[in-house]
Amino acid sequence: MITFEQIQKNEDIRTYIKRADESLSALGYTEHSFAHVTRVAETAKYILETLGYSEHEVELARIAGFMHDIGNVVNRVDHSQSGAVMAFRILDKLGMPAEDIATVVAAIGNHDEGHGVPVNAIAAALILADKSDVRRTRVRNRDEKTFDIHDRVNYSVEKSVLKINEAHTLIKLKLSVDTHYSSVMDYFEIFLERMMLCRKAAQTLGLRFQLMINEQSLM
């Protein structure tokens, strides 16, 4: 079996992640490099482990999480589909079984809110992990006067926590937002579609999704 550690250390994959992030930096996007993909991989692991999925499924979710943004090296548009095709070629070359490749590429190809659908548990965990990574350290721009709405929203988030309750009936994204930098309405202007996808992903896992901002329950 191909392990997450092998994927994480693979120089080709690391090059694609690095170059994809450089392209997004040139376009003015927030950080999508190793900090982001590692966090997504570990959050996907937390979700499936907590819900009692097998070690194998957890490993596939971590792999999908680490590789999910490599398609940005081609173009930001349809990057999930580009990334899925790239992942297929890489994983096939590494000798991963076809069944596992199909699961991983389906998750990667469906993680974007434009066309994504939580087609399986791995895809659902990837969506929730990816869309919940909102944090100040993702902002590259250091000049607050020139922040765009994505900079303002990410920079305003002082704390972000994604947790599943003990009964395994609810997954909650709790954000502490400094409204000096961004209003709650700014958040919804750019993240509403992502949060709706998160709700679908949670339902795929048999959970309700809840978003809390400044202790106010939403959705």
C-alpha positions, 0 to 999 in steps of 0.5 A: 500500500502507498502510505501518506508518508511516501506521498508527503516525501515524494519530490514530484508531488512537493514540486507541484504543490510548491509551484502551484502555490507560486502561481496562486501567489502571483494571482494574489490568492492566499497561501495554498502551500505545505501549511495548508495541504498538511492541515487539510490532510490532518483535519480529514484524518481527524474527521474520519478517525473520530467517526470510526472509519478504517485506517485504510480510509483514513490514509486515503483521506490524508493522501487526497488532502495533501494532493488536493491542490496540485491542479493549481499548477495548471490553472486556477480554473477547474483546478480540482479536475486538473488535480484529479488527472495529475493525481491519477498519473502520479498514483498509478505510476507509484503502483497504487491499486486502481480501487484506491486511485479511484477513491482519491481522484474522486475526492480531489475532483470534487473538492471545489465548491464550483462543481464539487459533490461529496461522492464518498466519505473521503471526498466529504472529509476533504471538503470539510477539511479544506473549506474550514482552513480559514486563518490569519496566517494564510494571508500573504499581503502584509499591507492592511491598506491593500487587503482585498476581501479574501485577505480581510476575511482570513486575517480577521479570523483569530481562531478556527476550530472544527470539532465533532461532538461526542455523540457523533451527530454534529460537526461544528466550525467555530470562528472567532472573528475580529470585526475590525478587519472584516465584517461577518457579512464579508465572510458570507459574501465569499464563503456561503457557497463553501459552507453550503458544500460543507453542509452537504459533506457533513450530511454524507457522513451522517452529521449536521453542520453548524457554523458559529461566528463570535458565539452566534449560531448560524445555519 
